[in-house]
Structures are given as C-alpha cells and as structure tokens.
Amino acid sequence: MEYRYTHFVRQCLILFALALTPGWAVAQTNIEKSTEPQSLSPFYDSMKVGYKNAKGEVVIPAIYSGGTEFSDGLAMVVANELRGFINLKGEVVIPIVYEQAAPFSNDLARVKKSGKVGFINRKNEPVIPFQYSAAEDFSEGLAAVAKNGKWGFVNPKGQAIIPLTYQNARSFSEGLAAVQREGKWGYLNPKGKMIIATRYSDARQFRNGRAVVMVKDETMRIDKQGNFIEKVVVADAPKDKSGK
C-alpha cells in the first residue's frame, strides 16, 4: 500500500511539474514507458525534480522544476519555464531553451521556439523547420502538423506526404488517421486516401480494430470499414494520447 501511495504521489507531481498548454501537457504526461530497464528514476525534493539510481542514490540533484522519466538515455527537463534534455550523467545535451518540448519519438523530438513548432534530432539539429503552429508526435512514420489553420501529415524528412488541407487531424493508429473537413470527421490511410468518409461529429484513434466516433448525440464504436459495432457510454469512451 505504501508503494502504491508513493507511486501515486510521484505521478501527480509529474503532472503538476509538466503542466503546459493542453496539447503539449497531454502529449508529455501520457508517454508510454520504455520497455528497457530504467537506470534512473525521478525523485522530488521541495517540488524540484532530480534522479536516483536503482540503489536510491542521488545521481542528478533535484534542481529542475519538471522532468520526464528517461527513455533511450534522455529525459526532458524544465528550468525557468523552458525545456531541454539531459543524459544519464546529468549533462545537458540539448540546451534548455525551448518553450515546449515532447520526448523523443522515432529519434525526433517535437519542440517549440519563438512560437513555432519543429522537430530536432538528438544532436539538437532542426530536421523539420520551425514553421508550424501545432504538431503531433510521429506515429507510424508520419506526424500531423498545422500551418495557416490547416492540418496535414509530414514524414521524418519534413516532406508533406498528405497535403495540409484539413481542419484538424489526429495521429495515425493501426494504419488510419482521423481528419476533419467541413466540420465532419473521417479516416484516411497513409497515402491520403479516404477510407471512411467524413460523416462523424467526432472521431478517435483506432485501438484493436475499433474506434469511437460520434454521430449527432450518439457515441458508438465502428470497425475499419466504418461498420457500426455497438453504442458506447460516454464515460467509457477512450481519449487519444494527444487529448484532442
């Protein structure tokens, strides 16, 4: 019971310390933990974050106002309301200069600087220029990005694979992504072909071959062909990782 309580408190502090603008906050606090053994874990002292090893020894002092768990050798940390990345030695390997930052995904991190969003690599080199007003993390090889009020998808080289023509978009999951056009949501594949027509008032990511959608005031599950499966109680409807 004591472990569960301590773990709960630790997770709450992560949520508090990483409280950002809604889209970024969800993206950062719903990170799936790496399956690799974690050599360092965050601890908290006077509302500051540091890191200890498996023996409980302090390796990185609690000097940050926020921080994620380590993934692939890097952790995102917050200082003076700016974000950057440290390694397992506590060395700042990516300067703490970004207004927003999400952990690395497919060796790219989504960051925000001077009000624009782009993607950097582990050397802090901009791979995708800072030109977007919003973006999601890479999923299944593509990232949803927004510019001038329109959404589309780019590949890790920054090439627009699916043109920025949609009102809104959500990340790919199980080969399909929800997109919005003229107020209605539907699903397209990675080639930009509409698989399920835009006819829903809301649409979520696919999980195990099913997705939650809304038609007028009804919430339901559909399959990948858009066939009705069952009605859903709103409280049971899952949210996307992005929170959108």
C-alpha positions as a Markdown table, in Angstrom:
| # | Residue | x | y | z |
|---|---|---|---|---|
| 1 | Met | 0.0 | 0.0 | 0.0 |
| 2 | Glu | 2.9 | 2.4 | 0.9 |
| 3 | Tyr | 4.5 | 1.7 | -2.5 |
| 4 | Arg | 1.2 | 2.5 | -4.4 |
| 5 | Tyr | 0.7 | 5.7 | -2.4 |
| 6 | Thr | 4.3 | 6.8 | -3.1 |
| 7 | His | 4.0 | 6.0 | -6.8 |
| 8 | Phe | 0.7 | 7.9 | -7.0 |
| 9 | Val | 2.2 | 11.0 | -5.4 |
| 10 | Arg | 5.2 | 10.8 | -7.8 |
| 11 | Gln | 2.9 | 10.6 | -10.8 |
| 12 | Cys | 0.8 | 13.5 | -9.5 |
| 13 | Leu | 4.0 | 15.6 | -9.2 |
| 14 | Ile | 5.0 | 14.8 | -12.7 |
| 15 | Leu | 1.6 | 16.0 | -13.9 |
| 16 | Phe | 2.0 | 19.2 | -11.8 |
| 17 | Ala | 5.5 | 19.9 | -12.9 |
| 18 | Leu | 4.8 | 19.3 | -16.5 |
| 19 | Ala | 1.6 | 21.3 | -16.6 |
| 20 | Leu | 1.8 | 23.0 | -20.0 |
| 21 | Thr | -0.6 | 24.1 | -22.7 |
| 22 | Pro | -3.3 | 21.4 | -23.1 |
| 23 | Gly | -2.0 | 19.7 | -26.2 |
| 24 | Trp | 1.6 | 19.5 | -25.0 |
| 25 | Ala | 0.7 | 18.6 | -21.5 |
| 26 | Val | -1.2 | 15.5 | -22.6 |
| 27 | Ala | 1.4 | 14.5 | -25.0 |
| 28 | Gln | 4.1 | 14.6 | -22.3 |
| 29 | Thr | 2.2 | 13.0 | -19.4 |
| 30 | Asn | 0.7 | 10.2 | -21.4 |
| 31 | Ile | 4.1 | 8.9 | -22.6 |
| 32 | Glu | 4.3 | 5.1 | -22.9 |
| 33 | Lys | 7.2 | 4.0 | -20.7 |
| 34 | Ser | 10.1 | 2.3 | -22.5 |
| 35 | Thr | 10.3 | -1.5 | -22.0 |
| 36 | Glu | 14.0 | -1.2 | -21.4 |
| 37 | Pro | 15.3 | -1.2 | -17.8 |
| 38 | Gln | 15.3 | 2.3 | -16.4 |
| 39 | Ser | 18.6 | 3.0 | -14.8 |
| 40 | Leu | 17.5 | 6.3 | -13.2 |
| 41 | Ser | 14.1 | 7.3 | -11.8 |
| 42 | Pro | 12.9 | 10.8 | -10.8 |
| 43 | Phe | 12.5 | 11.8 | -7.2 |
| 44 | Tyr | 11.2 | 15.0 | -5.7 |
| 45 | Asp | 12.5 | 17.4 | -3.1 |
| 46 | Ser | 10.8 | 20.7 | -2.3 |
| 47 | Met | 8.9 | 20.5 | -5.5 |
| 48 | Lys | 12.1 | 20.1 | -7.5 |
| 49 | Val | 12.9 | 17.0 | -9.7 |
| 50 | Gly | 16.1 | 15.0 | -9.6 |
| 51 | Tyr | 17.1 | 11.4 | -10.4 |
| 52 | Lys | 18.2 | 8.4 | -8.4 |
| 53 | Asn | 19.7 | 5.1 | -9.4 |
| 54 | Ala | 18.2 | 1.7 | -8.5 |
| 55 | Lys | 20.1 | 1.8 | -5.1 |
| 56 | Gly | 18.3 | 5.0 | -4.2 |
| 57 | Glu | 21.5 | 7.1 | -4.6 |
| 58 | Val | 21.1 | 10.6 | -6.0 |
| 59 | Val | 22.8 | 10.8 | -9.4 |
| 60 | Ile | 21.3 | 14.1 | -10.6 |
| 61 | Pro | 20.3 | 16.6 | -7.8 |
| 62 | Ala | 16.8 | 17.9 | -7.6 |
| 63 | Ile | 17.3 | 21.2 | -9.4 |
| 64 | Tyr | 14.6 | 21.0 | -12.1 |
| 65 | Ser | 11.0 | 22.3 | -11.9 |
| 66 | Gly | 9.9 | 19.4 | -14.0 |
| 67 | Gly | 11.1 | 16.3 | -15.8 |
| 68 | Thr | 10.1 | 13.1 | -17.6 |
| 69 | Glu | 11.4 | 9.6 | -17.0 |
| 70 | Phe | 14.4 | 8.6 | -19.0 |
| 71 | Ser | 13.8 | 7.0 | -22.4 |
| 72 | Asp | 16.6 | 5.8 | -24.6 |
| 73 | Gly | 19.1 | 7.6 | -22.4 |
| 74 | Leu | 17.5 | 11.0 | -22.4 |
| 75 | Ala | 15.0 | 12.9 | -20.2 |
| 76 | Met | 13.2 | 16.1 | -20.9 |
| 77 | Val | 13.6 | 18.6 | -18.0 |
| 78 | Val | 12.2 | 22.0 | -17.2 |
| 79 | Ala | 14.1 | 25.0 | -15.8 |
| 80 | Asn | 12.9 | 28.7 | -15.7 |
| 81 | Glu | 9.8 | 27.6 | -17.7 |
| 82 | Leu | 12.0 | 26.4 | -20.6 |
| 83 | Arg | 12.7 | 22.8 | -21.7 |
| 84 | Gly | 15.7 | 20.8 | -22.8 |
| 85 | Phe | 17.2 | 17.3 | -22.4 |
| 86 | Ile | 19.8 | 15.7 | -20.1 |
| 87 | Asn | 21.6 | 12.4 | -20.3 |
| 88 | Leu | 22.1 | 9.8 | -17.6 |
| 89 | Lys | 25.1 | 11.7 | -16.3 |
| 90 | Gly | 23.0 | 14.8 | -15.8 |
| 91 | Glu | 24.7 | 16.6 | -18.6 |
| 92 | Val | 22.6 | 19.0 | -20.6 |
| 93 | Val | 22.9 | 17.5 | -24.1 |
| 94 | Ile | 20.1 | 19.7 | -25.7 |
| 95 | Pro | 20.0 | 23.2 | -24.3 |
| 96 | Ile | 17.1 | 24.2 | -22.1 |
| 97 | Val | 15.9 | 26.9 | -24.5 |
| 98 | Tyr | 12.6 | 25.6 | -25.8 |
| 99 | Glu | 9.1 | 26.9 | -24.9 |
| 100 | Gln | 7.6 | 23.5 | -25.2 |
| 101 | Ala | 9.1 | 20.0 | -25.8 |
| 102 | Ala | 7.9 | 16.4 | -26.1 |
| 103 | Pro | 10.1 | 13.3 | -25.5 |
| 104 | Phe | 11.9 | 11.8 | -28.5 |
| 105 | Ser | 9.8 | 9.6 | -30.8 |
| 106 | Asn | 11.5 | 7.9 | -33.8 |
| 107 | Asp | 14.7 | 9.8 | -32.9 |
| 108 | Leu | 12.9 | 13.1 | -33.3 |
| 109 | Ala | 11.6 | 15.5 | -30.6 |
| 110 | Arg | 8.8 | 17.9 | -31.2 |
| 111 | Val | 9.8 | 21.3 | -29.8 |
| 112 | Lys | 8.5 | 24.9 | -29.9 |
| 113 | Lys | 10.7 | 28.0 | -30.2 |
| 114 | Ser | 9.7 | 31.6 | -30.9 |
| 115 | Gly | 6.1 | 30.5 | -31.1 |
| 116 | Lys | 6.7 | 27.9 | -33.9 |
| 117 | Val | 6.9 | 24.1 | -33.8 |
| 118 | Gly | 9.5 | 22.0 | -35.4 |
| 119 | Phe | 11.4 | 18.7 | -34.9 |
| 120 | Ile | 15.0 | 18.2 | -33.8 |
| 121 | Asn | 17.3 | 15.2 | -33.7 |
| 122 | Arg | 19.5 | 14.1 | -30.8 |
| 123 | Lys | 22.2 | 16.5 | -31.8 |
| 124 | Asn | 19.8 | 19.4 | -31.5 |
| 125 | Glu | 19.8 | 19.9 | -35.2 |
| 126 | Pro | 16.5 | 21.1 | -36.7 |
| 127 | Val | 15.4 | 18.3 | -39.0 |
| 128 | Ile | 11.9 | 19.8 | -39.7 |
| 129 | Pro | 12.0 | 23.6 | -39.6 |
| 130 | Phe | 10.2 | 25.7 | -37.1 |
| 131 | Gln | 7.3 | 26.7 | -39.3 |
| 132 | Tyr | 4.2 | 25.0 | -37.8 |
| 133 | Ser | 1.6 | 26.4 | -35.4 |
| 134 | Ala | 1.0 | 23.0 | -34.0 |
| 135 | Ala | 2.0 | 19.4 | -34.4 |
| 136 | Glu | 1.6 | 15.9 | -33.0 |
| 137 | Asp | 4.4 | 13.3 | -32.4 |
| 138 | Phe | 5.4 | 10.9 | -35.1 |
| 139 | Ser | 3.2 | 7.8 | -35.3 |
| 140 | Glu | 3.6 | 5.0 | -37.9 |
| 141 | Gly | 6.1 | 7.2 | -39.8 |
| 142 | Leu | 4.0 | 10.3 | -40.1 |
| 143 | Ala | 3.3 | 13.4 | -37.9 |
| 144 | Ala | 0.2 | 15.6 | -38.1 |
| 145 | Val | 1.2 | 19.2 | -38.5 |
| 146 | Ala | -0.7 | 22.5 | -38.8 |
| 147 | Lys | 0.1 | 25.7 | -40.7 |
| 148 | Asn | -2.1 | 28.6 | -41.5 |
| 149 | Gly | -5.1 | 26.9 | -39.9 |
| 150 | Lys | -4.8 | 23.7 | -42.0 |
| 151 | Trp | -3.6 | 20.2 | -41.0 |
| 152 | Gly | -1.8 | 17.5 | -42.9 |
| 153 | Phe | 1.0 | 15.0 | -42.4 |
| 154 | Val | 4.8 | 15.0 | -42.9 |
| 155 | Asn | 7.4 | 12.3 | -42.9 |
| 156 | Pro | 10.6 | 12.4 | -40.9 |
| 157 | Lys | 12.3 | 14.4 | -43.6 |
| 158 | Gly | 9.6 | 17.1 | -43.4 |
| 159 | Gln | 8.0 | 16.3 | -46.7 |
| 160 | Ala | 4.3 | 16.8 | -46.8 |
| 161 | Ile | 3.0 | 13.3 | -47.6 |
| 162 | Ile | -0.6 | 14.3 | -47.1 |
| 163 | Pro | -1.3 | 18.0 | -48.0 |
| 164 | Leu | -2.2 | 20.5 | -45.3 |
| 165 | Thr | -5.9 | 20.8 | -46.4 |
| 166 | Tyr | -7.8 | 19.6 | -43.3 |
| 167 | Gln | -9.5 | 21.5 | -40.5 |
| 168 | Asn | -8.0 | 19.1 | -37.9 |
| 169 | Ala | -6.2 | 15.8 | -37.7 |
| 170 | Arg | -5.2 | 13.1 | -35.2 |
| 171 | Ser | -2.2 | 10.8 | -35.3 |
| 172 | Phe | -2.1 | 7.6 | -37.2 |
| 173 | Ser | -3.1 | 4.4 | -35.4 |
| 174 | Glu | -3.4 | 1.0 | -36.9 |
| 175 | Gly | -3.0 | 2.4 | -40.4 |
| 176 | Leu | -5.7 | 5.1 | -40.2 |
| 177 | Ala | -5.8 | 8.7 | -39.1 |
| 178 | Ala | -8.9 | 10.7 | -38.2 |
| 179 | Val | -9.2 | 14.0 | -40.2 |
| 180 | Gln | -11.8 | 16.8 | -40.2 |
| 181 | Arg | -13.2 | 18.5 | -43.2 |
| 182 | Glu | -16.2 | 20.9 | -43.3 |
| 183 | Gly | -16.9 | 20.1 | -39.7 |
| 184 | Lys | -17.1 | 16.3 | -40.2 |
| 185 | Trp | -14.6 | 13.6 | -39.3 |
| 186 | Gly | -13.5 | 10.6 | -41.3 |
| 187 | Tyr | -10.4 | 8.4 | -41.7 |
| 188 | Leu | -7.7 | 8.2 | -44.3 |
| 189 | Asn | -4.7 | 5.9 | -44.9 |
| 190 | Pro | -1.0 | 6.9 | -45.1 |
| 191 | Lys | -1.4 | 7.6 | -48.8 |
| 192 | Gly | -4.0 | 10.2 | -48.1 |
| 193 | Lys | -6.9 | 8.1 | -49.5 |
| 194 | Met | -10.2 | 8.4 | -47.6 |
| 195 | Ile | -11.1 | 5.0 | -46.3 |
| 196 | Ile | -14.1 | 6.1 | -44.1 |
| 197 | Ala | -16.0 | 9.2 | -45.4 |
| 198 | Thr | -16.1 | 12.4 | -43.3 |
| 199 | Arg | -19.5 | 11.9 | -41.7 |
| 200 | Tyr | -18.9 | 12.0 | -37.9 |
| 201 | Ser | -19.1 | 14.9 | -35.5 |
| 202 | Asp | -16.1 | 13.4 | -33.7 |
| 203 | Ala | -13.7 | 10.5 | -34.3 |
| 204 | Arg | -10.9 | 8.9 | -32.2 |
| 205 | Gln | -8.0 | 6.7 | -32.9 |
| 206 | Phe | -8.4 | 3.0 | -33.7 |
| 207 | Arg | -7.5 | 0.5 | -31.0 |
| 208 | Asn | -7.6 | -3.2 | -31.6 |
| 209 | Gly | -9.5 | -2.6 | -34.8 |
| 210 | Arg | -12.2 | -0.4 | -33.2 |
| 211 | Ala | -12.6 | 3.4 | -33.0 |
| 212 | Val | -15.0 | 5.5 | -31.0 |
| 213 | Val | -17.0 | 8.0 | -33.1 |
| 214 | Met | -19.9 | 10.4 | -32.6 |
| 215 | Val | -22.9 | 10.8 | -34.9 |
| 216 | Lys | -25.0 | 13.7 | -33.7 |
| 217 | Asp | -25.5 | 13.0 | -30.0 |
| 218 | Glu | -24.8 | 9.3 | -30.1 |
| 219 | Thr | -21.4 | 7.7 | -29.3 |
| 220 | Met | -20.5 | 4.4 | -30.9 |
| 221 | Arg | -17.7 | 2.1 | -32.0 |
| 222 | Ile | -17.0 | 1.3 | -35.6 |
| 223 | Asp | -14.7 | -1.1 | -37.4 |
| 224 | Lys | -12.1 | -0.2 | -40.0 |
| 225 | Gln | -14.7 | -0.3 | -42.8 |
| 226 | Gly | -16.9 | 2.1 | -40.9 |
| 227 | Asn | -19.4 | -0.5 | -39.9 |
| 228 | Phe | -21.4 | 0.1 | -36.7 |
| 229 | Ile | -20.3 | -2.3 | -33.8 |
| 230 | Glu | -22.0 | -1.0 | -30.7 |
| 231 | Lys | -23.2 | 2.1 | -28.8 |
| 232 | Val | -20.8 | 3.4 | -26.1 |
| 233 | Val | -21.4 | 5.0 | -22.8 |
| 234 | Val | -19.6 | 8.4 | -22.9 |
| 235 | Ala | -17.7 | 7.8 | -19.7 |
| 236 | Asp | -16.2 | 4.7 | -21.2 |
| 237 | Ala | -15.1 | 6.4 | -24.4 |
| 238 | Pro | -11.2 | 6.5 | -24.5 |
| 239 | Lys | -9.3 | 9.7 | -25.4 |
| 240 | Asp | -6.5 | 9.8 | -27.8 |
| 241 | Lys | -2.9 | 10.2 | -26.4 |
| 242 | Ser | -2.9 | 13.7 | -27.7 |
| 243 | Gly | -6.0 | 14.6 | -25.8 |
| 244 | Lys | -7.6 | 16.0 | -28.9 |
